[in-house]
């Protein structure tokens, strides 16, 4: 090739590189009429947070690997419920759950001295007055007696109290009874304990810590679509009446973008019909936008759409040896195969003799799918699982992956690999798989 030809080729290559650079730097194409809500480069976006009334979803970049996106799923604490009070109208009774057995005093008593008063089943209330009455209440009930000679009895979970004139009591099982010489006032509340003066709200259930899971390709693509953030239309600043009509006054939904460490917050509302593009309000200036319909559905269903559920990133042709271990024994096999078929396994000491038992065992193991993914750093509930077997995958003498299988005392099976964020709960019926692993590693 002549020097002139080389120069021409070099010039053409340089022109191609310059053209590629400008194409790469060019602003992505947008739909007609589309407006920019938040102008930012994709490299500046660190985190996306989507809030609902009772839960939230976050997408954020891995600090050590900017090309990896993690999904953080969490619940919010329940809002405190309304307090339950007790009225003081003597002789009245209001019972939401259970039954009331009542024995009056002074005027026309129904139970005489030294005679048993009543017995109530679970959720019932037994009350006796004056003399010799002996009420009994089963678990979850309250027995109250007044005046003299009374020995109330209550099974576990019940509360018994006696006074001379009127009783104010608190029931552990959520029922309350008060007796006086003139009558009984009773209320049952299946949720919270109550007292005679004011209701005591039940303690909210503890909120489990958020769960961090590895994001899939859908999460990675969705992440890049939020910077810059664009919408279909800019509706401007709306008055309070219009904001209430479109649901932006009392909304519990929100969106927060963290750009170079600075949060940018927005409020979200779905159209009253439930269909169509959602409304988005920028909190800095009150501008309302009609957001595109394709951004939020993935965030709303993040647990199913954005989480990477793979156990490995390599396929059956990504390894050439496997080592199966159970307890202190192990056995190595030569592996060969191509997707989507099953990998062929042969003992390393007899590489030309395929082991069909090992092949079928590994094929069953390879096709397992997780039932539930636990988050990064999250342990299975209860005592630590007991290891059952382990498989190490190798290629050219180097480890490329591994799978450890373990069983918890309640019979649940868990696995973890080189790719999963932590433990993953597997389906049941894996006892046979563990037994066959022991057979494969048994001394020959």
Secondary structure, DSSP 8 states (H G I E B T S, - for coil): --HHHHHHHHHHHHHHHHHHHHHHHS-----TT-EEEE---GGGEEEEEEE-SSEEEEEEEETTEEEEEEEEEEE--------------TT----SSS-EEE---SSS-SS-TTSEEEEE-TT-EEEE-SSS-EEEE-TT-EEEEESSS---EE-TT-EEEEESS------TTSEEEEE-SS-EEEEE-SSS-B-SSSB-----------EEEEB-HHHHHHHHTTSSEEEEEEEEE--HHHHHHTT-SS--EEEEEEETTEEEEEEEE--TTS-S--EEEETTT-EEEEE-TTSHHHHHTHHHHTB---S-SS-GGG-SEEEEEETTEEEEEEEE--TTS--EEEEGGGTTSB-HHHHHHHHHHHT---SEE--TT---SSS--EEEEEEEEEETTEEEEEEEEEE-TTS-EEEEESSSSS-EE--S--HHHHHHHHHHHS--
